[in-house]
């Protein structure tokens, strides 16, 4: 039995997921679900459990908010949701199995576009985007290749460097190198410098990152990063102001636009890690617009758009920089293709400062996806 549907476009909001950013994804979804234009779209919230099960969840944003640093977790029920193979139709299957088949299959009807709010691996890295494309489903955000490249810090820096964009010094510690010749891996990491950041290659929200100034702790830092990803990147520390810029796509044949810039300032000697992002808000200051000159803002915006195009991005991206005031140098740190949409997230804040309200930003991204051609692009 199919659900009765209106003539409004149907938007599946997909969140949760299998990465360490599950709770952050839920918090992002809470904000989007509370602000999406219900007069314009039919909304179908779908959660993904930490084990990867898709379940239909209540359309109640308050259930997914982060409170006192603790976020929601999607739990499995006795029914699961999936895309029907070869179509854009959603089906809900009963959990009890009879003769090898689900007891009941309920057709939830076609969806017009997916708004994936999945941060980290299996959501931001091209994997879920490949699923959508194989089913002919339009979706918000970057495509398979650009999602995969931007999620992989090593590949992203390689592409950006080839495009003439400064990214700082780094090296890659592969799983093979670490497990076969740890001494060589340590030596390779030390060749980058003595003040280092050790990071998982494919993780977000600053999970698994260690600032290393004592090289005797380098091995422990690599092991910590490997808890999140077997591939680890070691970067030479860049000390400077942390400035971000949002980029928004306007469709084929049109130039992407850059937002006002925002600045992150962390009190004390720490860095902008998971705790300061989502738990210890008093230790960080987010300033938007950033207190920078017009010329510097223009330079940042220009490089942000150049990076967006060089990486083949679509829809949206947040581009993060370090600004070395002493040398008037900009170093691009990373490009995030699914930045957070929580109330304290910088991406929507920067667009709000640029004159685009939060709800309008959501509508723009959905409409852009709805009008994007399916298949290779």
C-alpha positions as CSV (number, residue, x, y, z in Angstrom):
1,X,0.0,0.0,0.0
2,X,1.5,3.4,-1.0
3,X,1.2,6.5,1.1
4,X,-1.0,9.2,-0.3
5,X,1.2,12.0,-1.5
6,X,0.6,15.6,-2.3
7,X,1.9,17.5,-5.4
8,X,4.7,19.0,-3.3
9,X,8.3,17.7,-3.8
10,X,9.1,14.9,-1.3
11,X,12.3,15.5,0.6
12,X,13.9,12.6,2.5
13,X,16.1,14.0,5.3
14,X,18.7,11.4,6.1
15,X,20.7,11.6,9.3
16,X,22.5,9.7,12.1
17,X,24.9,7.3,10.4
18,X,27.8,5.0,11.2
19,X,30.6,7.5,11.8
20,X,31.8,9.0,15.1
21,X,29.8,12.1,14.2
22,X,26.5,10.3,14.6
23,X,25.3,12.7,17.4
24,X,26.4,15.8,15.5
25,X,24.4,14.6,12.5
26,X,21.3,14.2,14.6
27,X,21.8,17.8,16.0
28,X,22.2,19.1,12.4
29,X,19.0,17.3,11.4
30,X,17.1,18.8,14.4
31,X,17.8,22.3,13.1
32,X,17.0,21.5,9.5
33,X,13.8,19.7,10.3
34,X,12.7,22.7,12.5
35,X,13.3,25.2,9.7
36,X,12.5,23.5,6.4
37,X,9.6,25.0,4.5
38,X,6.7,22.6,5.2
39,X,4.4,24.6,2.9
40,X,6.7,23.9,0.1
41,X,8.0,20.3,0.8
42,X,6.7,17.0,2.1
43,X,9.4,15.9,4.6
44,X,10.3,12.3,5.4
45,X,12.8,11.9,8.2
46,X,14.9,8.8,8.0
47,X,17.5,7.9,10.6
48,X,20.5,5.6,10.2
49,X,21.6,3.6,13.3
50,X,25.2,3.3,14.3
51,X,25.0,-0.2,12.9
52,X,23.8,1.0,9.5
53,X,20.1,0.2,9.6
54,X,17.7,2.7,8.0
55,X,14.6,3.4,10.1
56,X,11.7,5.8,9.7
57,X,11.8,8.2,12.7
58,X,9.4,10.6,14.2
59,X,9.1,14.0,12.6
60,X,10.0,15.8,15.9
61,X,13.1,18.0,15.8
62,X,13.3,18.2,19.6
63,X,14.1,14.4,19.7
64,X,17.4,15.0,17.9
65,X,18.8,18.0,19.6
66,X,22.2,18.0,21.4
67,X,21.8,18.9,25.1
68,X,24.6,19.6,27.5
69,X,27.1,18.2,25.0
70,X,25.2,14.9,24.6
71,X,23.4,14.1,21.4
72,X,20.7,11.8,20.2
73,X,21.3,8.3,18.9
74,X,19.1,6.6,16.3
75,X,17.9,3.2,17.5
76,X,16.7,0.3,15.5
77,X,13.0,-0.7,15.5
78,X,11.1,-3.7,14.2
79,X,10.9,-2.1,10.7
80,X,13.6,-0.9,8.3
81,X,13.5,1.5,5.4
82,X,15.4,1.2,2.1
83,X,15.5,2.4,-1.4
84,X,13.7,0.0,-3.7
85,X,16.4,-1.3,-6.1
86,X,16.4,0.5,-9.5
87,X,13.9,3.1,-8.5
88,X,13.6,6.2,-6.3
89,X,10.9,4.6,-4.2
90,X,11.2,4.1,-0.5
91,X,9.8,0.9,1.1
92,X,9.4,0.0,4.8
93,X,9.9,-3.7,5.6
94,X,8.6,-5.6,8.6
95,X,11.2,-7.0,10.9
96,X,9.8,-10.5,11.3
97,X,10.9,-12.9,8.6
98,X,8.6,-15.7,7.2
99,X,10.0,-18.2,4.8
100,X,12.9,-16.0,4.1
101,X,10.8,-12.9,3.2
102,X,9.8,-9.9,5.2
103,X,6.4,-10.3,6.8
104,X,5.2,-7.0,5.2
105,X,6.4,-4.5,2.7
106,X,4.9,-1.0,2.8
107,X,5.5,1.2,-0.2
108,X,6.2,4.7,1.0
109,X,6.2,6.1,-2.5
110,X,8.8,7.9,-4.6
111,X,11.0,10.6,-3.2
112,X,12.2,13.6,-5.3
113,X,15.3,14.5,-3.5
114,X,17.4,13.4,-0.5
115,X,18.9,15.9,1.9
116,X,21.8,13.9,3.5
117,X,22.9,15.3,6.8
118,X,25.5,12.6,7.4
119,X,28.9,13.8,8.6
120,X,32.0,11.7,8.3
121,X,32.6,8.3,6.7
122,X,29.7,6.5,5.0
123,X,27.9,9.8,4.5
124,X,30.3,12.5,3.5
125,X,32.8,10.5,1.6
126,X,31.0,9.6,-1.6
127,X,29.6,6.2,-0.5
128,X,26.0,7.3,0.2
129,X,26.2,9.6,-2.9
130,X,27.0,6.5,-5.0
131,X,23.9,4.8,-3.7
132,X,21.7,7.7,-4.6
133,X,23.2,7.9,-8.1
134,X,22.8,4.2,-8.7
135,X,19.1,4.6,-7.9
136,X,18.6,7.7,-10.0
137,X,17.8,9.8,-6.9
138,X,18.7,13.5,-6.8
139,X,20.4,14.7,-3.6
140,X,21.8,17.8,-2.0
141,X,25.5,18.4,-2.0
142,X,28.6,17.3,-3.8
143,X,28.9,14.3,-6.1
144,X,30.7,11.0,-5.6
145,X,34.2,12.0,-6.6
146,X,34.3,15.4,-5.0
147,X,32.8,14.1,-1.8
148,X,35.4,11.3,-1.6
149,X,38.3,13.6,-2.4
150,X,37.4,16.3,0.0
151,X,36.8,13.7,2.8
152,X,40.3,12.4,2.2
153,X,42.6,15.0,3.6
154,X,45.6,13.6,1.7
155,X,43.8,13.6,-1.7
156,X,42.3,17.0,-1.2
157,X,45.6,18.6,-0.4
158,X,47.1,16.8,-3.5
159,X,44.5,18.3,-5.8
160,X,44.6,21.7,-4.2
161,X,48.4,21.9,-4.4
162,X,48.2,20.9,-8.1
163,X,45.7,23.8,-8.6
164,X,48.3,26.2,-7.1
165,X,46.6,26.7,-3.7
166,X,48.8,26.7,-0.6
167,X,48.0,23.9,1.7
168,X,51.0,23.6,4.0
169,X,53.4,20.7,4.5
170,X,52.1,17.1,5.2
171,X,52.8,13.4,4.8
172,X,50.6,10.4,4.6
173,X,51.1,7.3,6.9
174,X,49.4,4.4,5.2
175,X,48.1,1.3,7.0
176,X,50.7,-0.7,5.2
177,X,53.6,1.5,6.2
178,X,52.6,1.6,9.8
179,X,52.1,-2.1,10.2
180,X,55.1,-3.1,8.1
181,X,57.8,-0.5,9.2
182,X,56.8,1.6,12.1
183,X,60.3,3.1,12.5
184,X,60.2,4.3,8.9
185,X,56.7,5.8,9.4
186,X,57.8,7.7,12.5
187,X,60.9,9.0,10.6
188,X,58.7,10.1,7.7
189,X,56.3,11.9,10.1
190,X,59.3,13.6,11.8
191,X,60.6,14.9,8.5
192,X,57.6,17.2,8.3
193,X,58.7,19.1,11.4
194,X,58.7,19.1,15.2
195,X,55.4,20.9,15.8
196,X,52.8,18.6,14.2
197,X,49.1,17.8,14.0
198,X,48.3,14.1,13.6
199,X,44.9,13.4,12.1
200,X,42.7,10.6,10.7
201,X,42.6,11.1,7.0
202,X,38.8,10.6,6.7
203,X,37.2,11.9,9.9
204,X,35.5,15.2,10.8
205,X,34.6,17.2,13.8
206,X,38.2,17.1,14.8
207,X,37.9,13.5,16.0
208,X,41.1,11.7,16.6
209,X,43.4,14.7,16.3
210,X,46.5,15.3,18.4
211,X,48.7,18.3,18.6
212,X,52.3,16.9,19.0
213,X,55.1,19.0,20.2
214,X,57.0,16.2,22.0
215,X,58.1,13.8,19.3
216,X,58.3,11.0,21.8
217,X,54.5,11.0,21.8
218,X,54.2,10.8,18.0
219,X,53.6,7.1,17.9
220,X,50.8,7.3,20.5
221,X,49.2,10.1,18.4
222,X,49.3,8.0,15.3
223,X,47.7,5.1,17.1
224,X,45.0,7.5,18.4
225,X,44.2,8.7,14.9
226,X,44.2,5.1,13.7
227,X,41.3,4.4,16.0
228,X,39.2,6.4,13.5
229,X,41.0,5.6,10.3
230,X,43.8,3.3,9.3
231,X,45.2,6.1,7.1
232,X,46.8,9.0,9.0
233,X,48.0,12.4,7.9
234,X,50.7,14.3,9.7
235,X,50.7,18.0,9.1
236,X,53.2,20.7,10.0
237,X,51.5,23.1,12.5
238,X,50.4,26.4,11.0
239,X,50.0,29.1,13.7
240,X,47.7,31.8,12.7
241,X,44.1,33.0,12.8
242,X,41.5,30.4,11.9
243,X,39.2,31.9,9.3
244,X,36.4,30.2,7.4
245,X,34.4,31.0,4.3
246,X,31.2,29.4,2.9
247,X,30.7,28.7,-0.8
248,X,27.3,28.2,-2.3
249,X,26.6,26.7,-5.7
250,X,24.1,28.5,-8.1
251,X,23.8,25.9,-10.8
252,X,25.3,25.1,-14.1
253,X,26.8,28.0,-16.0
254,X,26.8,30.2,-12.9
255,X,29.7,31.2,-10.7
256,X,29.6,29.8,-7.1
257,X,29.4,32.6,-4.5
258,X,31.4,33.0,-1.3
259,X,29.9,34.2,2.0
260,X,31.2,36.6,4.5
261,X,34.1,35.2,6.5
262,X,34.0,33.9,10.1
263,X,36.8,33.5,12.6
264,X,37.3,30.9,15.3
265,X,39.2,31.9,18.4
266,X,40.0,29.3,21.1
267,X,41.0,30.5,24.6
268,X,44.1,29.1,26.1
269,X,46.6,26.8,24.3
270,X,44.1,24.3,22.9
271,X,42.8,23.9,19.4
272,X,39.3,23.7,18.0
273,X,38.6,20.1,18.8
274,X,35.4,18.0,19.3
275,X,35.0,19.2,22.9
276,X,35.2,22.9,22.1
277,X,32.9,22.5,19.1
278,X,30.1,20.7,20.8
279,X,30.6,20.7,24.5
280,X,32.8,23.5,25.9
281,X,31.3,26.5,24.1
282,X,32.6,28.9,26.7
283,X,36.2,28.2,25.5
284,X,35.7,29.3,22.0
285,X,34.5,32.5,20.3
286,X,33.0,32.5,16.8
287,X,33.1,35.9,15.1
288,X,31.1,36.7,12.0
289,X,31.8,38.7,10.0
290,X,35.5,38.3,10.8
291,X,37.5,41.4,11.8
292,X,39.7,41.4,8.7
293,X,40.4,43.9,6.0
294,X,38.4,44.1,2.8
295,X,41.4,43.0,0.8
296,X,42.0,40.0,2.9
297,X,38.3,39.0,2.8
298,X,38.4,39.2,-1.0
299,X,41.5,37.0,-1.2
300,X,39.9,34.4,1.1
301,X,36.7,34.4,-0.9
302,X,38.5,34.1,-4.2
303,X,40.6,31.2,-3.0
304,X,37.6,29.5,-1.5
305,X,35.7,29.6,-4.8
306,X,38.8,28.4,-6.7
307,X,39.1,25.5,-4.3
308,X,35.4,24.7,-4.7
309,X,35.9,24.5,-8.5
310,X,39.2,22.7,-8.4
311,X,37.7,19.9,-6.3
312,X,34.6,19.6,-8.4
313,X,32.2,20.6,-5.6
314,X,28.5,21.1,-6.0
315,X,25.8,22.5,-3.7
316,X,27.8,23.7,-0.7
317,X,31.2,23.6,1.0
318,X,32.9,25.3,3.9
319,X,36.5,26.2,3.3
320,X,38.8,26.6,6.3
321,X,42.0,28.7,6.3
322,X,44.9,29.6,8.5
323,X,46.0,33.2,8.2
324,X,49.7,33.9,9.1
325,X,49.6,37.6,9.8
326,X,53.4,38.0,10.1
327,X,53.9,36.8,6.6
328,X,50.5,37.8,5.2
329,X,50.1,34.2,4.1
330,X,46.9,32.1,3.7
331,X,47.1,28.3,4.1
332,X,44.0,26.3,3.2
333,X,43.4,23.7,5.9
334,X,40.4,21.7,4.5
335,X,37.2,21.8,2.5
336,X,34.1,20.4,4.2
337,X,31.4,19.3,1.8
338,X,28.6,18.7,4.4
339,X,29.3,21.4,7.1
340,X,27.2,21.3,10.2
341,X,23.8,23.1,10.3
342,X,23.5,23.1,14.1
343,X,22.5,26.5,15.6
344,X,26.1,27.2,16.4
345,X,27.6,26.1,13.1
346,X,29.7,28.5,11.2
347,X,28.4,27.8,7.7
348,X,24.8,29.0,8.1
349,X,26.0,31.8,10.4
350,X,28.3,33.1,7.6
351,X,25.4,33.0,5.1
352,X,23.1,34.7,7.6
353,X,25.7,37.5,7.8
354,X,25.7,37.6,4.0
355,X,22.0,38.2,3.9
356,X,20.6,34.6,3.3
357,X,18.5,33.4,6.1
358,X,18.7,29.9,7.4
359,X,15.4,28.7,5.9
360,X,16.2,30.3,2.6
361,X,19.5,28.5,2.6
362,X,17.8,25.2,3.0
363,X,15.4,25.9,0.2
364,X,18.1,27.1,-2.1
365,X,20.0,23.8,-1.6
366,X,17.0,21.6,-2.1
367,X,15.9,23.5,-5.3
368,X,19.4,23.3,-6.7
369,X,19.4,19.6,-6.2
370,X,15.9,19.2,-7.6
371,X,16.9,20.9,-10.9
372,X,20.2,19.1,-11.2
373,X,20.4,16.5,-13.9
374,X,20.6,12.9,-12.8
375,X,23.4,10.6,-13.8
376,X,27.0,11.7,-14.7
377,X,27.5,15.4,-14.4
